[in-house]
Amino acid sequence: MKFANSSRPAVLALDFDGVLCNGLSEYFQAAWQVYRQIWAEPSEPPPSLEAAFRRLRPMVETGWEMPVLLRALILGSSEVEIRQGETWRTQVLATTRATPAELAAALDQVRDQWIVHDLPGWLGAHQFYAGVKEQLQALLASGLPVVIITTKEGRFTQQLLQQQGLTLPPQQVIGKERGQPKAQSLHQVQQTYQIGFETLWFVEDRLKTLQNIQRQPDLKSVRLFLAEWGYTTSEDLAAARSDPQVVSLSLERFCQDFTAWQQG
């Protein structure tokens, strides 16, 4: 057991993509539409592109990088090269007129249009992980404050939650539109609820994000959990299991009571 103190959080903070919801099908379809806009490609992607995109999704931190990842693959970057460094982003951006902000806006526009013209199709391109909806319903019914901290636009997150019958006040969904790193969002949650950082728990599927939080001196007591079922890699899972400040959490344990969470 890595934790010796509080047996349950005062506030539970959760990432969305890769923790609550699997949107790989939507990500690829939306990213391909943006790719076509920026690079004037034909309507159909190469046959092997989606499979490679799915394998490399853990390399993506925010949405604008998804069409960039497709561009890197089409230009011939190998999956090994993409996994080993950051140069695929800079190389593509160096030869692209669109900025990250413009790519992000284009992705949001594609999603907005998809929702307007085919809401059932857009919703159907996402799947909540097994047991997650029921666990959230139980936690919310118990009165526990749950906050979503995500790099997805809050309005998209809210629509997907509502489709599952889950309703959170706007202030409890901290999305991309806030324009702040997740470490800053955790500070905001602590200030809003006036709690000690040791009673703030955060579940995220990207180890690099958790490591960035660890580097903040005043966030060292936040309870950090890596979602094993999300968009993560075997290397990150191994690193998390040897990190005394991070608990590697299975989906099965996530859907149990908090005692099970702390047995990593």
PEUR-V248197 format. One record per residue. RES is the residue in one small letter. PSI is psi in radians with two decimals (* if undefined). NEAR is the number of other ideal C-beta (glycine too) atoms within 10 Angstrom. Layout:
# PEUR-V248197
res | psi | near
RES | PSI | NEAR
RES | PSI | NEAR
This chain:
# PEUR-V248197
res | psi | near
m | 2.24 | 8
k | -0.31 | 15
f | 2.42 | 15
a | -0.29 | 6
n | -2.09 | 10
s | 2.27 | 15
s | -0.18 | 10
r | 2.70 | 14
p | 2.75 | 21
a | -0.57 | 16
v | 2.37 | 19
l | 2.10 | 24
a | 2.36 | 25
l | 2.36 | 21
d | 2.88 | 25
f | -1.16 | 21
d | 2.17 | 24
g | -0.10 | 23
v | -0.92 | 27
l | -0.68 | 28
c | 2.41 | 23
n | 1.89 | 20
g | 0.50 | 23
l | -0.68 | 18
s | -0.78 | 14
e | -0.72 | 22
y | -0.81 | 23
f | -0.80 | 21
q | -0.76 | 18
a | -0.75 | 24
a | -0.65 | 27
w | -0.67 | 21
q | -0.70 | 18
v | -0.73 | 26
y | -0.77 | 22
r | -0.66 | 17
q | -0.74 | 16
i | -0.72 | 17
w | 0.15 | 15
a | 0.87 | 7
e | 2.83 | 15
p | 3.00 | 7
s | -0.46 | 7
e | 2.28 | 9
p | 2.76 | 19
p | 2.57 | 12
p | -0.63 | 7
s | 0.00 | 9
l | -0.77 | 17
e | -0.71 | 18
a | -0.73 | 10
a | -0.72 | 17
f | -0.78 | 21
r | -0.73 | 14
r | -0.55 | 13
l | 0.04 | 21
r | -0.58 | 20
p | -0.29 | 20
m | -0.21 | 21
v | 2.21 | 21
e | -0.80 | 12
t | 2.81 | 14
g | -0.64 | 24
w | -0.39 | 25
e | -0.28 | 22
m | -0.88 | 23
p | -0.51 | 27
v | -0.71 | 24
l | -0.75 | 25
l | -0.74 | 27
r | -0.76 | 22
a | -0.73 | 22
l | -0.76 | 20
i | -0.53 | 16
l | -0.12 | 12
g | 0.07 | 7
s | 2.37 | 18
s | 2.79 | 12
e | -0.61 | 13
v | -0.80 | 8
e | -0.73 | 12
i | -0.67 | 19
r | -0.46 | 14
q | -0.20 | 11
g | -3.07 | 12
e | -0.05 | 9
t | -0.41 | 13
w | -0.61 | 23
r | -0.90 | 20
t | -0.63 | 10
q | -0.74 | 15
v | -0.80 | 21
l | -0.55 | 17
a | -0.41 | 8
t | 0.31 | 8
t | 2.33 | 16
r | -0.56 | 7
a | 2.43 | 19
t | 2.90 | 11
p | -0.71 | 15
a | -0.69 | 9
e | -0.66 | 14
l | -0.73 | 24
a | -0.74 | 21
a | -0.67 | 14
a | -0.69 | 21
l | -0.74 | 23
d | -0.68 | 20
q | -0.73 | 14
v | -0.76 | 19
r | -0.76 | 22
d | -0.76 | 14
q | -0.68 | 13
w | -0.77 | 18
i | -0.73 | 15
v | -0.76 | 9
h | -0.37 | 9
d | 1.16 | 12
l | -0.80 | 12
p | -0.66 | 8
g | -0.72 | 12
w | -0.80 | 23
l | -0.69 | 16
g | -0.26 | 12
a | 0.04 | 18
h | 2.54 | 20
q | 2.23 | 13
f | 2.49 | 18
y | 2.62 | 18
a | 2.20 | 11
g | -0.23 | 13
v | -0.79 | 21
k | -0.81 | 18
e | -0.67 | 12
q | -0.75 | 16
l | -0.73 | 23
q | -0.76 | 13
a | -0.74 | 12
l | -0.76 | 16
l | -0.67 | 16
a | -0.48 | 8
s | -0.17 | 9
g | 0.02 | 6
l | 2.22 | 15
p | 2.20 | 18
v | 2.25 | 17
v | 2.32 | 22
i | 2.21 | 24
i | 1.96 | 27
t | 2.69 | 25
t | 0.06 | 20
k | 2.63 | 22
e | 2.40 | 19
g | -0.62 | 19
r | -0.60 | 16
f | -0.73 | 23
t | -0.78 | 21
q | -0.70 | 19
q | -0.70 | 16
l | -0.67 | 20
l | -0.78 | 20
q | -0.59 | 12
q | -0.48 | 16
q | 0.07 | 17
g | 0.39 | 9
l | 2.17 | 18
t | 2.16 | 10
l | 2.45 | 18
p | 2.63 | 9
p | -0.63 | 10
q | -0.19 | 10
q | 0.18 | 19
v | 1.83 | 23
i | 1.76 | 23
g | -3.03 | 20
k | -0.54 | 19
e | -0.31 | 12
r | -0.39 | 14
g | 0.71 | 7
q | 2.62 | 13
p | 2.82 | 15
k | -0.51 | 20
a | -0.74 | 20
q | -0.64 | 14
s | -0.65 | 20
l | -0.69 | 24
h | -0.76 | 18
q | -0.74 | 16
v | -0.77 | 23
q | -0.72 | 20
q | -0.67 | 9
t | -0.75 | 14
y | -0.10 | 13
q | 0.99 | 7
i | 2.87 | 15
g | 2.54 | 12
f | -0.49 | 16
e | -0.28 | 15
t | 0.15 | 18
l | 2.08 | 24
w | 2.46 | 22
f | 2.22 | 26
v | 2.21 | 23
e | 2.58 | 25
d | 0.08 | 23
r | 1.94 | 25
l | -0.65 | 22
k | -0.66 | 12
t | -0.76 | 20
l | -0.66 | 25
q | -0.63 | 16
n | -0.64 | 14
i | -0.70 | 21
q | -0.53 | 16
r | -0.20 | 9
q | 1.98 | 15
p | -0.69 | 6
d | -0.06 | 11
l | 0.09 | 18
k | -0.40 | 13
s | -0.04 | 13
v | 2.38 | 25
r | 2.09 | 24
l | 2.30 | 26
f | 2.31 | 27
l | 2.12 | 25
a | 1.89 | 23
e | -0.45 | 19
w | -0.07 | 17
g | -2.72 | 22
y | 1.31 | 22
t | 3.05 | 21
t | 2.83 | 15
s | -0.58 | 8
e | -0.72 | 11
d | -0.66 | 21
l | -0.75 | 13
a | -0.72 | 12
a | -0.71 | 16
a | -0.66 | 23
r | -0.33 | 13
s | 0.08 | 8
d | 2.06 | 17
p | -0.25 | 6
q | -0.05 | 15
v | 2.35 | 23
v | 2.21 | 22
s | 2.03 | 21
l | 2.19 | 25
s | 2.80 | 14
l | -0.66 | 16
e | -0.77 | 12
r | -0.58 | 19
f | -0.61 | 21
c | 0.11 | 17
q | -3.02 | 13
d | 2.98 | 11
f | -0.39 | 17
t | -0.72 | 11
a | -0.53 | 14
w | -0.58 | 22
q | 0.19 | 20
q | 0.48 | 12
g | * | 18
